């Protein structure tokens, strides 16, 4: 437990070190990621938020749409101090989307990410802390998916979420009837147990995927876990599985040598192809 706590503290410290980057600098990092792939930027107003998206192939009818949801970003400067801007320096889900060769792809950033200061002032920091998986957040991201499926006339979705984005993917999958599968990478699917495990504040305003265990049990799930991940260790997903109805639609893959951020991007094409979900 002490080692896990130390690793989490170190993680938050590293977050603080990069949090001083300007939004323009972080946006430049995004441009470097998408510069060699055909992903179109578009801001979508959904619910209470203006969400940043990148997409391609939405006009291709009747193709499976691969939907990527970003992680929690730089939510904390330190273990006890929230950041002023949750925009990630290393948007892991976007990196994974850029490695996906599928015809139809939609990447969705989390609420309050990639907003200039004047817009960020209207975005409460509770949405990257206690309410990061709240009804407002889930509903807004789901509305963006509705927009994309209307554009593509598809009823075949795979949701893919990195870290906290996997929690959101699960919550969205539970309320839709067009999700054939969802995939998570290093995701805290049992966030109540996760906060207890690390001794940090509970996410009191957030929804819990396990409250929708019955709905989720009918959907194919693949959960990737890094064997060296100290932020979301394997014990978190195992605790989630204990509360899920037992069936053969849930697969957990523990990847040796990987931690919370390394080395998903490089391995993603092979990992994704091995799932046979396309």
C-alpha positions in Angstrom: 0.0 0.0 0.0 2.8 2.4 0.9 4.5 1.8 -2.5 1.2 2.5 -4.3 0.6 5.7 -2.3 4.2 6.8 -3.0 3.7 6.2 -6.7 0.4 8.1 -6.8 2.1 11.0 -4.9 4.9 11.0 -7.5 2.3 10.9 -10.3 0.6 14.0 -8.9 4.0 15.8 -8.5 4.8 15.1 -12.1 1.4 16.5 -13.1 2.2 19.7 -11.2 5.5 20.1 -13.0 3.9 20.2 -16.4 0.8 22.0 -15.4 2.5 25.4 -16.0 2.4 24.8 -19.8 0.1 27.2 -21.6 -3.0 25.9 -23.4 -1.3 26.9 -26.7 1.7 24.7 -25.9 -0.5 21.8 -25.1 -2.5 22.4 -28.3 0.7 22.3 -30.3 1.4 18.9 -28.9 -2.0 17.7 -30.1 -1.2 19.2 -33.6 2.0 17.2 -33.7 0.0 14.0 -32.9 -2.6 14.5 -35.6 -0.4 16.2 -38.2 0.3 12.9 -40.1 -3.2 11.4 -39.7 -6.5 12.4 -41.2 -8.3 13.6 -38.0 -10.4 16.7 -38.4 -10.7 19.1 -35.3 -14.2 20.2 -34.4 -15.6 21.8 -31.2 -19.1 20.5 -30.4 -21.5 22.2 -28.0 -23.2 19.5 -25.9 -25.1 20.0 -22.7 -23.3 22.4 -20.5 -19.9 22.0 -22.3 -18.0 22.8 -25.4 -16.1 19.6 -26.2 -13.0 19.2 -28.4 -13.2 16.4 -30.9 -11.1 15.0 -33.7 -12.7 12.7 -36.2 -12.5 11.1 -39.7 -14.9 9.1 -41.8 -18.1 10.2 -40.2 -19.7 10.5 -43.6 -19.0 6.9 -44.4 -22.3 5.2 -43.9 -22.8 1.9 -42.1 -19.2 1.6 -40.8 -18.3 0.7 -37.2 -17.4 3.9 -35.4 -14.5 3.7 -33.1 -15.0 6.2 -30.3 -12.0 7.2 -28.1 -12.6 9.0 -24.8 -9.7 10.9 -23.2 -8.4 10.3 -19.7 -8.6 12.6 -16.7 -5.8 14.8 -18.0 -3.9 17.1 -15.6 -6.6 17.3 -12.9 -4.2 17.8 -10.0 -1.2 20.0 -9.4 -0.4 18.1 -6.2 -2.1 15.3 -4.2 -4.2 18.0 -2.5 -4.4 20.8 -5.0 -6.4 20.9 -8.2 -4.9 22.2 -11.4 -6.3 25.3 -13.0 -6.5 23.6 -16.4 -7.2 19.9 -16.9 -5.9 19.9 -20.5 -3.4 17.0 -20.8 0.2 17.4 -22.0 0.2 13.8 -23.3 -3.3 13.0 -24.5 -3.0 9.2 -24.4 -6.4 8.5 -25.9 -5.7 10.8 -28.8 -2.4 9.0 -29.4 -4.2 5.7 -29.5 -6.9 7.0 -31.9 -4.1 8.3 -34.2 -2.7 4.7 -34.3 -6.1 3.2 -35.2 -6.4 2.4 -39.0 -10.2 2.2 -38.9 -12.2 4.1 -41.5 -14.5 5.9 -38.9 -12.9 7.4 -35.8 -14.2 9.9 -33.2 -12.0 11.2 -30.4 -13.6 13.2 -27.6 -11.8 15.3 -25.1 -13.2 15.6 -21.6 -15.2 18.7 -20.4 -13.1 21.8 -19.8 -10.1 20.5 -21.8 -8.5 22.7 -24.6 -10.4 25.8 -23.6 -8.8 29.2 -23.6 -8.8 31.0 -20.3 -11.9 33.1 -21.0 -14.0 30.0 -21.6 -12.4 27.9 -18.9 -13.6 30.5 -16.3 -17.1 29.2 -16.9 -16.1 25.6 -16.4 -16.2 24.5 -12.7 -13.2 22.5 -11.5 -15.6 20.0 -10.0 -15.8 18.5 -13.4 -12.2 17.4 -13.3 -12.4 16.3 -9.6 -15.5 15.1 -7.6 -17.9 15.3 -10.6 -15.6 14.0 -13.3 -18.0 11.1 -14.1 -21.2 13.0 -13.2 -24.5 12.9 -15.2 -23.7 16.2 -16.8 -20.4 14.9 -18.1 -21.7 11.5 -19.3 -24.8 13.1 -20.9 -22.7 15.7 -22.8 -20.2 13.1 -24.2 -23.1 10.9 -25.1 -24.7 13.8 -27.1 -21.5 14.1 -29.1 -21.7 10.4 -29.9 -25.3 10.9 -31.0 -24.2 13.7 -33.3 -21.5 11.5 -34.8 -23.8 8.4 -35.3 -26.3 10.7 -37.0 -23.6 11.9 -39.3 -22.5 8.4 -40.2 -25.9 6.6 -40.1 -24.3 3.8 -38.1 -25.6 1.6 -35.3 -22.3 -0.1 -34.6 -20.0 1.4 -32.0 -16.9 0.4 -30.1 -16.1 2.7 -27.2 -12.5 2.9 -26.1 -11.4 4.8 -23.0 -8.0 5.5 -21.4 -7.8 5.8 -17.6 -10.8 7.8 -16.5 -12.0 7.8 -20.1 -12.7 4.0 -19.6 -15.0 4.8 -16.7 -16.9 7.1 -19.0 -17.0 4.6 -21.8 -18.5 2.1 -19.4 -21.2 4.5 -18.2 -22.1 5.5 -21.8 -22.2 1.8 -22.9 -24.7 1.1 -20.2 -27.2 3.6 -21.6 -26.9 2.9 -25.3 -28.2 0.1 -27.5 -25.7 0.5 -30.3 -22.5 -0.4 -28.5 -21.2 -3.8 -29.6 -18.1 -3.6 -27.3 -16.1 -1.3 -25.1 -12.4 -1.4 -24.4 -10.6 0.2 -21.4 -6.9 0.9 -20.9 -5.6 1.4 -17.3 -9.1 2.4 -16.2 -10.5 2.8 -12.6 -13.8 1.1 -13.3 -14.5 0.8 -9.6 -13.7 4.4 -8.6 -15.1 4.0 -5.1 -12.6 1.2 -4.3 -9.9 3.1 -6.2 -10.2 6.2 -4.0 -10.3 4.0 -0.9 -7.2 2.0 -2.1 -5.2 5.2 -2.5 -6.6 7.1 0.5 -7.8 10.0 -1.5 -11.1 12.0 -1.6 -14.1 10.0 -3.0 -15.7 11.3 -6.2 -19.0 12.2 -4.5 -20.6 13.7 -7.6 -19.7 10.9 -10.0 -21.7 7.9 -11.3 -20.5 4.4 -10.6 -20.3 1.9 -13.5 -21.1 -0.9 -11.1 -24.5 0.5 -10.5 -25.1 -0.6 -14.1 -23.6 -4.1 -13.9 -26.6 -5.8 -15.4 -26.6 -3.6 -18.5 -22.9 -3.9 -18.9 -22.8 -7.6 -18.5 -24.6 -7.9 -21.9 -21.8 -6.1 -23.8 -18.4 -7.5 -24.8 -15.7 -5.9 -22.6 -11.9 -6.0 -23.0 -9.9 -4.4 -20.2 -6.1 -3.8 -20.6 -4.1 -3.4 -17.5 -0.4 -2.7 -17.1 1.4 -5.2 -14.9 3.5 -2.4 -13.5 0.7 0.2 -13.1 0.8 1.7 -9.6 -1.9 4.2 -10.4 -4.6 1.8 -11.5 -3.2 -1.6 -10.5 -4.7 -5.0 -11.5 -6.5 -5.2 -8.1 -8.9 -2.4 -9.2 -10.2 -4.3 -12.2 -10.3 -7.5 -10.2 -12.5 -5.8 -7.7 -14.8 -4.6 -10.5 -15.0 -8.1 -11.9 -16.1 -9.5 -8.5 -19.2 -7.3 -8.6 -20.0 -8.1 -12.3 -22.3 -11.0 -13.3 -20.0 -13.8 -14.4 -19.9 -14.4 -18.1 -17.6 -15.0 -21.1 -18.1 -11.5 -22.5 -15.5 -9.9 -20.2 -11.8 -10.3 -20.9 -8.9 -8.9 -18.9 -5.5 -8.6 -20.5 -2.6 -7.9 -18.1 0.3 -6.6 -20.2 3.8 -7.3 -18.9 6.2 -4.4 -18.7 3.5 -1.7 -19.1 2.6 0.9 -16.4 -0.1 3.6 -16.4 1.3 5.5 -19.4 4.0 3.3 -20.9 3.9 1.8 -23.5 0.3 1.7 -24.9 0.8 4.0 -27.9 3.5 1.9 -29.5 1.7 -1.4 -28.9 -1.8 -0.2 -29.7 -2.2 -1.4 -33.3 -1.2 -5.0 -32.3 -3.3 -4.9 -29.1 -6.3 -3.6 -31.0 -6.0 -6.1 -33.8 -5.8 -9.0 -31.3 -9.2 -8.0 -29.9 -10.9 -8.9 -33.2 -13.5 -6.3 -32.6 -13.3 -4.5 -36.0 
